[in-house]
Amino acid sequence: MTRYLRPASWAFGKRNNDGRHRRQRVVAGQLLGYAKEYIGNLLYYVGSSLIRARRRRFRKIRRASARALRFTWKVIRKLFSLLWGWISEIWADLTNPFVKGVRSIKGYHDLMAEIKDAPNRVKLNRTRAFFRYGFRWNSHLIERFMSRVLPVACLVICCFVIRNVAELPYAVKVTVGGQDIGYIEKESVYDDAVATIKRRVIKVDDSDWRPSAVLSIAVADSGEINTQDVVANKILSASGMDVAEATGIYIGGQFYGATTAGQLLSATVDGIIEPYQKQAAGMGDDVLVRFTKTVDLVSGIYPAGSVVSYDELSDLLTSEEEKPIYYSAADGDKASEIAKANGLTVAELAELNPQVDLNDGIIHTDTQLLVAENDSLMSVKTVRIKTTVSSIGFNTVTTTTSSYNLGYYKISQQGSEGERTTVTEVEYKNGRVVKSTVIEEKVTRQPVDMHVTIGTGGSAAPNQYGGSIGWPTGPIQKISRGWIPGVHRGFDIACVQGTPVYAALSGKVVVSEDTAVGYGRYIIIDHGNGMQTLYGHMLARFAFVGDYVQRGQMIGQVGSTGNSTGPHLHFEVRINGDRVPAEPYLGWG
């Protein structure tokens, strides 16, 4: 084998290069070591600096917290010391007289035991000296004791006096013409009493009369407090006016006069409402009979000019003439009270009197308010609360499938009717119904939908009699009632409730309704060329307005809805709107 030798120059160069590379690697290793050492020292310095800084910060926080705690503790100790010294001083001032008293008694007892054999003169001198020096050296204890006790005693007495004075039954004393009328709870009662007096005055000339009364604060028992009407009677009696004891009648808050025949007036009012109460007695329990406007009979003292004869008041009350009724407002009357007394709302009162501003709710004196456009003065209102329970029809959810032939049906979920309770307020006025308002309506039982699957594939079986239309209930059923001219224009097919009802011919549904009377639940199908068929009294409907149904397709179930006495299907054929016998179209009549 031939061996090729490399030149010597080549070998020498390689050795030189290897040495140089080795030196370079050594230097690089040294530099890398220096760098690692420098970075390590740098990281150590940074880490130790952070640790020292954190420790310094924690030491500062700890020292500051310690100083704050020491300062707080010093403050607390100082305050406690001051408080304890103050309490000890007060306690010493309060107890020293008793402590020194006990010690004095013990010292006097010891003194008497010491000189028990001495003459009486000596005993008297020693006793006098004992008490003289004892009072001289301990008199300051009494002063310090009283300086603590007297402020507390004054504070207790002050609270006791304030409490008892505040609980005194204060009232307003009314004095008219130097005569004490009596006591009232507050000043507004006096204003109401004056308004009551003004309402007892029929003459307009006297409507601005106001008594010269003096009101003052006084202490009175609860049994001495007078009501508004009592104060009004006493003021009229003390006013010097010509007055009489009578019974006044107020209708809708308006005073119409007074009469001395109070019992007859009360009997007249009862006689007006009694017939309506007897009528309401046969209407059930939830019936309320009352006058349209509030009617009040008030016995008391009335100005003589306001007292009229019984016959005049009786004619006014029993008159059935309907005419506008006005209310003459007194000073301080409120729109809400006037409206309530006349069976109105504030909005209705404002609607009757657009010329009067009722926004502030206060009516000015002598304002005439229309409270009834055409009404009798003593109209009677009967309100009956009527509760009715009605059924809620259920919906039929129909699923069609071509997997089954026409005439196939399956009820996957039976339907049931819901229930609704309605509370109605029926208002009768003088025996006639004038308003019916539903005040509450709630569903007490929710209806349950019926789910039905109907086949649409294939074709229906032909009519076995060869007629042009199919039998509407599948197999021939019993005819319970046929065609009777002018009486019954169709025929009834008696079936078990739930029997399927089929379309007699293909066509479009033009009517699909639920009614409480007549046909009940029924469907009308338009077959074109003026021909229609009707299917009545059904339990459920499976076809709706706009649907196109095939001959033999199930459109409902036999039921007994509407004017029906039992389960059956009422079937009709109509030509150009006229009901005609169906037998020729069925091929068997």
Secondary structure as UniProt FT lines:
FT   HELIX           8..114
FT   TURN            115..117
FT   HELIX           120..166
FT   STRAND          170..176
FT   TURN            177..178
FT   STRAND          179..184
FT   HELIX           187..199
FT   HELIX           204..206
FT   TURN            207..208
FT   STRAND          213..219
FT   HELIX           222..224
FT   HELIX           228..238
FT   TURN            239..240
FT   STRAND          243..251
FT   TURN            252..253
FT   STRAND          254..259
FT   HELIX           262..281
FT   TURN            282..283
FT   STRAND          287..291
FT   STRAND          295..303
FT   HELIX           304..306
FT   HELIX           310..318
FT   STRAND          323..328
FT   TURN            331..332
FT   HELIX           335..341
FT   TURN            342..343
FT   HELIX           346..352
FT   TURN            354..355
FT   TURN            359..360
FT   TURN            365..366
FT   STRAND          368..375
FT   TURN            377..378
FT   STRAND          380..392
FT   STRAND          396..405
FT   TURN            406..407
FT   STRAND          409..413
FT   STRAND          418..429
FT   TURN            430..431
FT   STRAND          432..445
FT   STRAND          450..457
FT   TURN            464..465
FT   TURN            472..473
FT   STRAND          478..481
FT   TURN            485..487
FT   STRAND          491..494
FT   TURN            497..498
FT   STRAND          500..502
FT   STRAND          507..514
FT   TURN            518..519
FT   STRAND          521..528
FT   TURN            529..530
FT   STRAND          531..536
FT   STRAND          538..541
FT   TURN            545..546
FT   STRAND          548..549
FT   TURN            551..552
FT   STRAND          554..559
FT   STRAND          568..575
FT   TURN            576..577
FT   STRAND          578..580
FT   HELIX           583..586
//
